[in-house]
Amino acid sequence: MNRVAPWLKAANIVLAPTIANRRSKVDKIIDRAVRDAEAKTGGTASGDEQFVEEMRFLLGCFADVERITPSGWMGTAADLASRLENRLRIRKLHAQYPEIADEPIERPIVVVGMPRTGTTFTHHLLAAPEDHRAPLMWELLSTDLGDIPEDTRNEYRKRARRMAEGAEKASPAMRRIHRLGADQPEECVFVLPHGLIYVVRAHMPRYEQWMLDRDYTPDYQYLKQALQVLQYGRERRRWVLKSPAHLWSLETLLKTFPDAQVVWTHRDPATVLGSMCSLSEATMSVHVRGPDLHQIGRTWLGMLATGVARAFSARRNLTEDTLIDVPYGHLTEAPGRRLPDLFARLDVPWGEPERRNLERLLARPGGSGHVYDLSRYGIGATEVEQAFGEYGRFVDEL
């Protein structure tokens, strides 16, 4: 399987000298990104120093990665610059139109679950009804009002398409693992400023520990602000959100959206871990030269077990109506019989349009781009069983 395109390997060799002094360039890159974001949005970073400093810290952690590639370094710097621009745009819109903050985000449906458990399928299925709304990739990357000029909208879409196409060109395996689309529903991680989206790129112990220890309340408040901007001046529909990353912060999510209904997809942890390690290997190979496969295994064994443990602890305080468990088998074995029950629990009608949409999703080409053999990543079945403990038994009994 082609995890890195040959042309990118060659380009990384040629460009290697350009990132030799990257540690000394962190401040300059972030400061320039702030100035560019202010110029493009007409907004200001004043009063948002913590957000900027956390971006600086993140880029500093990337700078510490010994075998980072030029494509990994430049791509991450560009990503952070884009996030700073979007942050300033959202803050400016809230300042210009204070009534945006009054937009209610009512009863959102939030799809969670470990990566590779059918969260994307479930998200797309639940986002399809006419009175539902999922944020699209381009909207998460360039959050703006609904009445923007068509030229501006097209530019936002073009940026998102370039990002999606660039990811596939850099790593052809991503076409089979997780295909991005500018006009497709996407994960909240494209707005949430910190989390697993960076862990999948490189092993950064300093960032990983900081990420696990931090308070995510400001991040989820920011996510709500982004949704309020997307909703302002438009017909209100029920939001359908999704990200495996929400498992790590389920309590914070529900404090921010107290009337949310959470749909948690479940699958055998050993299968999930093998698939997640394969995804991480594909992504990390673009960002890091010769990633350590056993380190990938150790990182994701710990990360996934931690996320599940935190969510499992949080679920003890949730009502039956708040959290709905969906075994992976319900999505793959007779879903036409199983899924109407899920819709009923969410107070969503199930009819002919929903049945047709299910058939359309099932007919899409499936992925086969993962290596599920955990031994490739230095992990044994006993370690998985010990790490997940109670959760593994829970999944077996669903």
Sequence and secondary structure as in RCSB ss.txt:
>XXXX:A:sequence
MNRVAPWLKAANIVLAPTIANRRSKVDKIIDRAVRDAEAKTGGTASGDEQFVEEMRFLLGCFADVERITPSGWMG
TAADLASRLENRLRIRKLHAQYPEIADEPIERPIVVVGMPRTGTTFTHHLLAAPEDHRAPLMWELLSTDLGDIPE
DTRNEYRKRARRMAEGAEKASPAMRRIHRLGADQPEECVFVLPHGLIYVVRAHMPRYEQWMLDRDYTPDYQYLKQ
ALQVLQYGRERRRWVLKSPAHLWSLETLLKTFPDAQVVWTHRDPATVLGSMCSLSEATMSVHVRGPDLHQIGRTW
LGMLATGVARAFSARRNLTEDTLIDVPYGHLTEAPGRRLPDLFARLDVPWGEPERRNLERLLARPGGSGHVYDLS
RYGIGATEVEQAFGEYGRFVDEL
>XXXX:A:secstr
  SS HHHHHHHHHHGGGGTTGGGGHHHHHHHHHHHHHHHHS   TT HHHHHHHHHHHHHHHT TTB HHHHHH
HHHHHHHHHHHHHHHHHHHHH GGGGG    S EEEEESTTSSHHHHHHHHH STTEE  BHHHHHS   TT  H
HHHHHHHHHHHHHHHHHHHH TTHHHH    TTSB  GGGTSSSSHHHHTT   HHHHHHHHHS  HHHHHHHHH
HHHHHHTTS   EEEEE GGGGGGHHHHHHHSTT EEEEEE  HHHHHHHHHHHHHHHHHHHBSS  HHHHHHHH
HHHHHHHHHHHHHHHTTS TTTEEEEEHHHHHSSHHHHHHHHHHHTT    HHHHHHHHHHHHS         GG
GGT  HHHHHHHHTHHHHHHHH 
